[in-house]
Amino acid sequence: MRLFAALVPPDEALDEVSRAIAPHVGQVPGLRWPDRATWHITLAFFGEVPERALPELELRLARAVRRYSVLDLAFDGFGAFSSARRARVLWVGVTGDPMTRLADSVKAGARRAGAGQTDGKRFHPHLTLARAKTETDLRPLIESLSGFSGSPWRAEHVRLVCSHTGPQVRYESLAEWALAPSERG
């Protein structure tokens, strides 16, 4: 099973991003815009995980998630990997409460559960909006989206998701855990 852990933003926050990008969808040759139903913020990518490791993985992820409070976040600013000039991925950034420690704990729990392919990349909170097969200059697109700042929202759960690849990528939620209530109320 191809698995990852993610935050799924509320519809209202995704609506704001949808409205911001709507005039640009389909306007850049070679840029593929995945279905909104697949939008998420990846905390950790685990790759192929044997089904026998799933019970231990769920146990360890539940423990990791419980140690962290609800996150106050917002979408803010657009960018690209690896750079705006040589992009393969267009994303919208996420600001607010730091989530690097949560992402690191989720990765560590997954490694201990036998999900050995955890992604070693530095965590950069973002929501992927579009992909290109070849490097594409997205500077004009990113410039036209500058100034976007979304409304605050709360991330209250972490999901374990199975990715079904093929002509149409589909995600299946396998489990979900609540973050601890915030001390801020």
Salt bridges, closest charged atoms under 4 A:
ASP11 OD1 - ARG36 NH2 3.69
ASP15 OD1 - ARG36 NH1 2.75
GLU56 OE2 - ARG60 NE 2.70
ASP72 OD1 - ARG154 NE 2.68
ASP72 OD2 - ARG184 NH2 2.99
ASP97 OD2 - ARG184 NH2 2.62
GLU135 OE2 - ARG86 NH2 3.23
ASP137 OD2 - ARG139 NH2 2.67
GLU172 OE1 - HIS164 NE2 2.76
GLU176 OE1 - ARG159 NE 2.69
